[in-house]
Amino acid sequence: MDADDWKSLALNHLAPGLGCIIAFLMFVSPLRAVQNVRKLQSLGDLNPLPLVAIIANCMVWLIYGES
């Protein structure tokens, strides 16, 4: 493989795949806190704003994708 093949592989497959993995990890990172809130039936010291921002972000991207 020459340099152009590696560049094409990185730009077309590795970078998007890595982006998907990082996005998945980012969105499941608060899962433990959410499970704890459900178990305790109380927010306690959890700040719900980041979770609302994640949901709003996904909704806006879905609306944008539909148009």
Sine and cosine of phi, psi and omega as CSV:
sin_phi,cos_phi,sin_psi,cos_psi,sin_omega,cos_omega
0.00,0.00,0.70,-0.71,0.06,-1.00
-1.00,-0.10,-0.04,-1.00,-0.10,-0.99
-0.90,0.44,-0.59,0.80,0.00,-1.00
-0.92,0.39,-0.58,0.82,0.05,-1.00
-0.91,0.41,-0.66,0.75,0.04,-1.00
-0.91,0.42,-0.65,0.76,0.02,-1.00
-0.90,0.44,-0.70,0.71,0.02,-1.00
-0.89,0.45,-0.69,0.72,0.03,-1.00
-0.87,0.49,-0.71,0.70,-0.02,-1.00
-0.91,0.42,-0.69,0.73,-0.06,-1.00
-0.97,0.25,-0.54,0.84,-0.09,-1.00
-0.99,-0.10,-0.35,0.94,-0.08,-1.00
-0.77,-0.63,-0.77,0.63,-0.09,-1.00
-0.93,0.36,-0.74,0.67,-0.03,-1.00
-0.89,0.45,-0.74,0.67,0.05,-1.00
-0.89,0.46,-0.62,0.78,0.03,-1.00
-0.90,0.44,-0.69,0.72,0.04,-1.00
-0.90,0.44,-0.61,0.79,0.05,-1.00
-0.89,0.46,-0.66,0.75,0.03,-1.00
-0.90,0.43,-0.68,0.74,0.01,-1.00
-0.90,0.43,-0.70,0.71,0.00,-1.00
-0.90,0.43,-0.67,0.75,0.02,-1.00
-0.89,0.46,-0.69,0.73,0.02,-1.00
-0.87,0.50,-0.73,0.69,0.00,-1.00
-0.90,0.44,-0.59,0.80,0.02,-1.00
-0.91,0.42,-0.66,0.75,-0.06,-1.00
-0.97,0.23,-0.43,0.90,0.03,-1.00
-1.00,-0.09,-0.05,1.00,-0.03,-1.00
-0.87,0.49,-0.58,0.81,0.02,-1.00
-0.99,0.11,0.15,0.99,-0.07,-1.00
-0.86,0.51,-0.67,0.74,0.00,-1.00
-0.89,0.46,-0.66,0.75,0.01,-1.00
-0.91,0.41,-0.64,0.77,0.02,-1.00
-0.91,0.40,-0.66,0.76,0.04,-1.00
-0.89,0.46,-0.62,0.78,0.03,-1.00
-0.91,0.41,-0.66,0.75,0.04,-1.00
-0.89,0.45,-0.67,0.74,0.01,-1.00
-0.90,0.43,-0.61,0.79,-0.01,-1.00
-0.94,0.35,-0.68,0.74,-0.04,-1.00
-0.99,0.10,-0.24,0.97,-0.05,-1.00
0.85,0.53,0.53,0.85,0.01,-1.00
-0.43,-0.90,0.60,-0.80,0.03,-1.00
-0.94,0.33,-0.49,0.87,-0.03,-1.00
0.86,0.51,-0.80,-0.59,-0.01,-1.00
-0.99,-0.15,0.24,0.97,0.01,-1.00
-0.96,0.29,0.77,-0.64,0.08,-1.00
-1.00,0.00,0.93,-0.37,-0.07,-1.00
-0.98,0.20,-0.14,0.99,-0.07,-1.00
-0.86,0.51,-0.69,0.73,0.04,-1.00
-0.88,0.47,-0.58,0.82,0.03,-1.00
-0.93,0.37,-0.64,0.77,0.07,-1.00
-0.90,0.43,-0.63,0.77,0.02,-1.00
-0.90,0.43,-0.62,0.78,0.04,-1.00
-0.90,0.44,-0.72,0.70,0.00,-1.00
-0.91,0.42,-0.69,0.73,0.02,-1.00
-0.89,0.45,-0.66,0.75,0.03,-1.00
-0.86,0.50,-0.73,0.69,0.01,-1.00
-0.90,0.44,-0.64,0.76,0.02,-1.00
-0.90,0.44,-0.67,0.74,0.00,-1.00
-0.90,0.43,-0.66,0.75,0.04,-1.00
-0.91,0.42,-0.59,0.81,0.05,-1.00
-0.91,0.40,-0.67,0.74,0.05,-1.00
-0.90,0.43,-0.68,0.73,0.03,-1.00
-0.89,0.46,-0.64,0.77,-0.01,-1.00
-0.93,0.36,-0.45,0.89,0.01,-1.00
-0.97,0.24,-0.41,0.91,-0.06,-1.00
-1.00,0.04,0.00,0.00,0.00,0.00
